[in-house]
Amino acid sequence: MRVVVAEDLFLLRDGLVRMLEAYDVEVAAAVASGPELSKALAELAPDVAVVDVRLPPSFSDEGLQCALAARRERPGLPVLVLSQHVEQLYARELLADGSGGIGYLLKDRVFDADQFIDAVRRVAAGGTAMDPQVISQLLDRRAQDKPLGRLTPRELEVLELMAEGRSNAAIASRLCVTERAVAKHTSNIFGKLGLPPSDDNNRRVLAVLAYLDRG
């Protein structure tokens, strides 16, 4: 797996590179600005890009916009975005892109090496890795809306874990229930949201997130 890392803070960028290499992940490039990121993504065609939202020269959403532009040139390019805070606008913009592996993590998660590497690999494989705080805020924003408001508390828990990109087995382990119970909750969730059930974890998560994000 080849990764391009974009982070303007040297210490964090160096730490990300060392962490990835410690887990036998090849870092194709580590850059510090938007123009450098665009060049690296175009020339190196990595398996996944790990991108800070705010990069020079604008220090606004330069990193995110460069990543989205690269995905337009190479549809489905896996992108894992890092952010200092939960910024729903950026999460929505990433989700709206709609194809390929996507992830949105708070930088605090980076300090948990196993969790971070798991997220990188999941996104590179075409899956989803959404920070629990991002999902929680999206759920809170929609909690009073129908049909989301018809979900039971347990179904909301399952939905949140689904949206993070967890498999039925992982959800069952987290909630201390059987996979059969999770499958039943999942079926109920899709029914209440008016979405067709699917065994494809990435498609089902993207579908749920797209629903939560619209309106």
Residue pairs with C-beta under 8 A, 6 or more apart in sequence:
1 25
1 26
1 47
1 48
1 120
1 121
1 124
2 26
2 27
2 28
2 44
2 46
2 47
2 48
3 20
3 25
3 26
3 27
3 28
3 46
3 47
3 48
3 49
3 50
3 120
3 124
4 27
4 28
4 29
4 30
4 31
4 37
4 40
4 41
4 44
4 46
4 48
4 49
4 50
5 13
5 16
5 17
5 20
5 27
5 29
5 30
5 31
5 49
5 50
5 51
6 30
6 31
6 32
6 33
6 34
6 36
6 37
6 40
6 49
6 50
6 51
6 52
6 55
6 63
6 66
7 13
7 16
7 30
7 32
7 50
7 52
7 55
7 82
8 32
8 33
8 52
8 54
8 55
8 56
10 32
12 107
12 110
13 30
13 32
14 30
15 110
16 30
16 50
16 110
17 27
17 30
19 110
19 113
19 116
19 117
20 27
20 50
20 117
20 120
21 27
22 113
23 113
23 117
25 117
25 120
28 40
28 44
28 46
29 36
29 40
29 44
29 46
31 37
31 39
31 40
32 55
32 56
33 55
33 56
33 57
33 62
34 55
34 56
34 57
34 58
34 62
34 63
34 65
34 66
35 57
37 49
37 51
37 55
37 63
37 66
37 67
38 66
38 69
38 70
40 46
41 49
41 66
41 67
41 70
41 74
41 77
42 70
42 73
45 74
47 78
47 124
48 78
48 79
48 80
48 101
48 120
48 123
48 124
49 67
49 70
49 77
49 78
49 79
49 80
50 80
50 82
50 120
51 63
51 64
51 66
51 67
51 79
51 80
51 81
51 82
52 63
52 81
52 82
52 83
53 61
53 63
53 64
53 81
53 82
53 83
53 84
53 87
53 90
54 60
54 61
54 62
54 63
54 83
54 84
55 62
55 63
55 66
56 62
61 90
61 93
63 81
64 81
64 90
64 93
64 94
67 77
67 79
67 81
68 79
68 93
68 94
68 97
70 77
70 79
71 77
71 79
71 97
71 99
71 100
75 99
75 100
76 99
76 100
76 101
76 126
77 100
78 100
78 101
78 102
78 103
78 123
78 124
78 125
78 126
79 94
79 100
79 101
79 102
79 103
79 123
80 101
80 102
80 103
80 104
80 105
80 119
80 120
80 123
80 129
81 90
81 94
81 102
81 103
81 104
81 105
82 105
82 106
82 107
82 110
83 90
83 104
83 105
83 106
83 107
84 106
84 107
85 106
86 106
86 131
86 133
86 134
86 137
88 134
88 137
88 138
88 141
90 104
91 104
91 130
91 134
91 138
91 213
92 213
94 102
94 104
95 102
95 206
95 209
95 210
95 213
96 210
96 213
98 206
98 210
100 126
101 122
101 123
101 124
101 125
101 126
101 127
101 128
101 202
102 123
102 128
102 129
102 130
102 206
103 119
103 120
103 122
103 123
103 128
103 129
103 130
103 165
104 129
104 130
104 131
104 134
105 116
105 119
105 129
105 130
105 131
106 131
106 133
106 134
109 115
109 116
109 119
109 131
110 116
118 129
119 129
120 129
122 128
122 129
122 165
123 129
126 202
127 165
127 201
127 202
127 205
128 163
128 164
128 165
128 201
128 202
128 205
128 206
128 209
129 164
129 165
130 163
130 164
130 165
130 205
130 209
131 164
132 160
132 164
135 160
135 163
135 164
136 160
138 163
138 209
138 212
138 213
139 148
139 156
139 159
139 160
139 163
139 212
141 212
142 148
142 212
142 215
143 149
145 215
147 192
147 193
147 194
148 192
148 193
148 212
150 192
151 159
151 189
151 192
154 175
154 185
155 185
155 188
155 189
155 192
157 175
158 171
158 175
158 182
158 185
158 186
158 189
159 189
159 208
161 170
161 171
161 174
161 175
162 171
162 186
162 189
162 204
162 205
162 208
163 205
163 208
163 209
163 212
165 201
165 202
165 205
166 174
167 201
168 179
168 182
168 183
168 186
169 179
171 182
172 178
172 179
172 181
172 182
175 182
186 197
186 204
187 197
189 208
190 196
190 197
190 204
191 197
193 208
193 211
195 204
195 207
195 208
195 211
197 204
198 204
198 207
